[in-house]
Amino acid sequence: MNMGSLPHSKILHLVRHAQGNHNVAGENNHDALLSPEFFDSHLSSLGLHQANDLRNHVQASGLIERIELVITSPLTRAMQTTVGVFTDETKPDVKCPLILAIELCRERFGLHPCDKRRNISETRSLFPQIDFSLIESDEDNLWKDDVRENNEEVAARGLQFMDWVDTRPEKEIAVVTHNRFLEHTLNALTNDCDPLLKTQICKQFGNCELRSMVMVDKRRVQLK
């Protein structure tokens, strides 16, 4: 059976953003993530290459022709990855799906300046390919400088995001998001899975890794 043909199912292509400058600094010293220097961190030079490599794969595999919608976190590193992978100004004949920015799939809120987004009035001009109409506030009212979202809160937000995705009419969707968001969302979604399958689904994403899954009846996911 074609997994994508199951009733009440969607194919999700989950992507962790490419390497950001904060990732490089954080690997050497985790406390660097507290530095204002990495506010809404950009991709590193390696991250830009990673996005280009994934774009080549998405085009060569024909995946770009099947994806009907791309959902992106409104943090700069995720949007740079999204535009780098799913658009191509050098190939006007290549189909570019609708891209929506959504607050629900952001990285964990709070404390780390790299996880605070820029005002939408600024990012809209930087990323004209992205639709920001579903983001209500120009300023980032979700990030707090003294409180960091806990694991349970991230998981609950992830499940809320998946419920929203389930309401979308599109059947094949790419989501460009963040490591901790993916980790806690997938762990919550696979509570009733076989332990071996859960381990496969929930293993940590590498930067710019794409992993395709089938979501069935809101709460069941399987590797594709």
C-alpha positions as CSV (number, residue, x, y, z in Angstrom):
1,M,0.0,0.0,0.0
2,N,1.2,3.5,-0.7
3,M,1.5,5.1,2.7
4,G,0.5,8.5,1.3
5,S,-2.8,7.0,0.1
6,L,-4.0,6.0,3.6
7,P,-7.1,7.8,4.7
8,H,-6.7,10.9,6.9
9,S,-2.9,10.9,6.3
10,K,-0.3,13.4,5.3
11,I,3.3,13.1,4.2
12,L,5.5,15.4,6.2
13,H,9.0,16.3,5.2
14,L,10.6,17.5,8.4
15,V,13.8,19.6,8.1
16,R,16.0,21.0,10.8
17,H,17.5,24.3,9.7
18,A,21.0,24.4,8.3
19,Q,24.0,25.2,10.6
20,G,23.7,28.6,12.2
21,N,26.4,30.8,13.6
22,H,25.1,30.1,17.1
23,N,25.5,26.3,16.5
24,V,29.2,26.8,15.9
25,A,29.7,29.0,18.9
26,G,27.5,26.8,21.1
27,E,29.5,23.7,20.3
28,N,32.6,25.3,21.7
29,N,30.9,27.0,24.7
30,H,27.2,26.5,25.5
31,D,27.1,29.8,27.4
32,A,27.8,31.6,24.1
33,L,24.1,31.0,23.4
34,L,23.4,33.7,26.0
35,S,25.2,36.3,24.0
36,P,23.2,39.1,22.2
37,E,25.7,38.7,19.4
38,F,23.7,35.7,18.2
39,F,20.3,37.4,18.3
40,D,18.1,35.6,15.7
41,S,21.2,33.9,14.4
42,H,22.0,33.7,10.7
43,L,23.3,30.6,8.8
44,S,27.0,30.0,8.8
45,S,28.9,29.7,5.6
46,L,28.6,25.9,6.0
47,G,24.9,26.2,6.6
48,L,24.4,28.1,3.3
49,H,26.2,25.2,1.5
50,Q,24.1,22.7,3.4
51,A,20.9,24.4,2.2
52,N,22.2,24.5,-1.4
53,D,23.0,20.8,-1.3
54,L,19.6,19.9,0.0
55,R,18.0,22.1,-2.7
56,N,19.8,20.0,-5.3
57,H,18.5,16.8,-3.7
58,V,14.9,18.2,-3.5
59,Q,15.0,19.1,-7.2
60,A,16.8,16.0,-8.5
61,S,14.5,13.7,-6.6
62,G,11.3,15.4,-7.9
63,L,10.3,16.2,-4.3
64,I,9.9,19.9,-5.2
65,E,7.1,19.0,-7.6
66,R,5.1,17.1,-5.0
67,I,5.3,19.4,-2.0
68,E,2.2,21.6,-1.9
69,L,3.1,23.7,1.2
70,V,6.2,24.7,3.1
71,I,5.8,25.7,6.7
72,T,8.7,27.6,8.3
73,S,9.6,28.9,11.7
74,P,10.0,32.7,11.5
75,L,13.5,32.7,12.9
76,T,16.0,33.9,10.4
77,R,18.1,30.6,10.2
78,A,15.0,28.6,9.4
79,M,13.8,31.1,6.8
80,Q,17.2,31.2,5.1
81,T,17.1,27.4,5.0
82,T,13.5,27.4,3.6
83,V,14.3,29.9,0.9
84,G,17.6,28.2,0.1
85,V,16.0,24.8,-0.3
86,F,12.6,25.4,-1.7
87,T,13.1,28.3,-4.0
88,D,15.5,28.8,-6.9
89,E,15.7,32.1,-8.7
90,T,18.1,30.6,-11.2
91,K,15.5,28.1,-12.4
92,P,12.2,30.0,-13.1
93,D,10.7,26.8,-14.5
94,V,11.1,25.0,-11.1
95,K,7.8,25.0,-9.1
96,C,8.0,26.9,-5.8
97,P,5.3,25.9,-3.3
98,L,3.5,28.3,-1.0
99,I,5.6,29.2,2.1
100,L,3.9,30.1,5.3
101,A,5.7,31.3,8.5
102,I,4.1,30.0,11.7
103,E,5.0,30.8,15.3
104,L,4.0,27.4,16.6
105,C,7.0,25.6,15.1
106,R,9.7,28.0,16.5
107,E,12.6,26.8,18.7
108,R,12.2,26.8,22.5
109,F,11.3,30.3,23.7
110,G,13.3,32.4,26.2
111,L,16.7,33.3,27.6
112,H,18.8,32.6,24.4
113,P,18.9,35.7,22.1
114,C,19.4,33.3,19.1
115,D,15.8,32.1,19.7
116,K,14.3,35.6,19.6
117,R,12.9,36.7,16.2
118,R,13.1,40.0,14.4
119,N,10.1,42.2,13.9
120,I,8.0,40.9,11.0
121,S,8.1,44.3,9.4
122,E,11.8,43.8,8.9
123,T,11.8,40.1,7.9
124,R,8.9,40.6,5.4
125,S,11.2,42.8,3.3
126,L,14.1,40.3,3.7
127,F,12.0,37.3,2.7
128,P,9.4,38.4,0.1
129,Q,8.9,34.7,-0.9
130,I,7.3,34.0,2.5
131,D,3.7,34.6,3.6
132,F,3.6,36.1,7.1
133,S,-0.1,36.7,7.3
134,L,-0.7,34.1,10.0
135,I,1.7,35.8,12.5
136,E,-0.4,38.3,14.6
137,S,2.3,40.4,16.3
138,D,5.0,42.4,14.6
139,E,7.2,42.2,17.7
140,D,8.2,39.0,19.3
141,N,5.9,38.8,22.3
142,L,6.6,35.1,23.0
143,W,10.3,35.3,23.9
144,K,11.2,36.3,27.5
145,D,14.6,37.2,28.7
146,D,14.2,35.6,32.1
147,V,12.1,32.4,31.4
148,R,12.9,29.5,29.2
149,E,10.1,27.2,27.9
150,N,10.3,23.8,29.5
151,N,10.2,20.4,27.7
152,E,6.5,19.8,28.5
153,E,5.6,23.2,27.1
154,V,7.5,22.6,23.9
155,A,5.8,19.2,23.5
156,A,2.4,20.7,24.0
157,R,3.1,23.4,21.5
158,G,4.3,20.8,19.1
159,L,1.1,18.8,19.4
160,Q,-0.9,22.0,18.9
161,F,1.1,22.6,15.7
162,M,0.4,19.1,14.5
163,D,-3.3,19.5,15.1
164,W,-3.1,22.7,13.0
165,V,-1.2,20.9,10.2
166,D,-4.0,18.3,10.2
167,T,-6.5,20.9,9.3
168,R,-4.6,22.0,6.2
169,P,-6.0,20.7,2.9
170,E,-2.5,19.9,1.5
171,K,-1.4,16.3,1.6
172,E,2.4,16.7,1.2
173,I,4.0,19.3,3.4
174,A,7.5,20.3,4.3
175,V,8.2,21.8,7.7
176,V,11.5,23.7,8.4
177,T,12.0,24.0,12.1
178,H,14.5,23.4,15.0
179,N,16.1,20.6,16.8
180,R,14.5,20.9,20.2
181,F,11.1,21.5,18.7
182,L,11.4,18.3,16.6
183,E,12.8,16.3,19.5
184,H,9.9,17.1,22.0
185,T,7.2,17.0,19.4
186,L,8.2,13.6,18.0
187,N,8.6,12.2,21.4
188,A,5.1,13.3,22.3
189,L,3.7,11.9,19.1
190,T,5.3,8.5,19.5
191,N,4.4,7.7,23.1
192,D,2.5,4.6,22.0
193,C,4.9,3.5,19.3
194,D,7.1,0.3,19.4
195,P,10.3,1.3,21.2
196,L,12.5,0.5,18.3
197,L,10.4,2.6,15.9
198,K,10.3,5.4,18.4
199,T,14.1,5.4,18.6
200,Q,14.3,5.6,14.8
201,I,11.7,8.4,14.6
202,C,13.1,10.5,17.5
203,K,16.8,10.3,16.8
204,Q,18.4,13.7,16.7
205,F,18.3,15.6,13.5
206,G,21.5,16.9,11.9
207,N,21.6,20.4,10.5
208,C,19.7,20.6,7.3
209,E,18.6,16.9,7.5
210,L,15.3,16.1,5.8
211,R,13.3,13.2,7.2
212,S,10.0,12.1,5.6
213,M,7.2,10.6,7.6
214,V,3.5,9.8,7.3
215,M,1.2,11.3,9.8
216,V,-2.1,9.3,10.3
217,D,-5.1,10.3,12.4
218,K,-3.2,13.2,14.1
219,R,-1.2,11.0,16.5
220,R,0.4,8.2,14.6
221,V,3.6,8.7,12.6
222,Q,5.7,6.3,10.6
223,L,9.0,6.6,8.8
224,K,8.6,6.8,5.0
